[in-house]
Amino acid sequence: MAIDLVGLLCEATDDLTRLYPKPPDPFTMYGRFLGWVRRLPANPSKDGRFHKQE
């Protein structure tokens, strides 16, 4: 199921990029489509990397 959702994530990102001048936020898109696969922190750090929450 996760593999299917990755394909849908790519399609949705392509569609949104065509519809709007500003591309969608990758963190939000990942959370929406694949957030259930692996938990992500609520906010990435300022350098854009994800760090393990304590």
Backbone hydrogen bonds, N-H to C=O, Kabsch-Sander energy under -0.5 kcal/mol:
donor,donor_aa,acceptor,acceptor_aa,energy
5,L,1,M,-2.2
6,V,2,A,-1.9
7,G,3,I,-1.6
8,L,4,D,-2.0
9,L,5,L,-2.5
10,C,6,V,-2.2
11,E,7,G,-2.2
12,A,8,L,-2.8
13,T,9,L,-2.4
14,D,10,C,-2.3
15,D,11,E,-2.6
16,L,12,A,-2.7
17,T,13,T,-2.2
18,R,14,D,-1.8
19,L,15,D,-2.0
20,Y,16,L,-2.4
29,M,25,D,-2.4
30,Y,26,P,-2.7
31,G,27,F,-2.3
32,R,28,T,-2.2
33,F,29,M,-2.3
34,L,30,Y,-3.3
35,G,30,Y,-0.5
35,G,31,G,-0.9
37,V,34,L,-1.5
38,R,34,L,-1.0
45,S,49,R,-2.1
48,G,45,S,-2.1
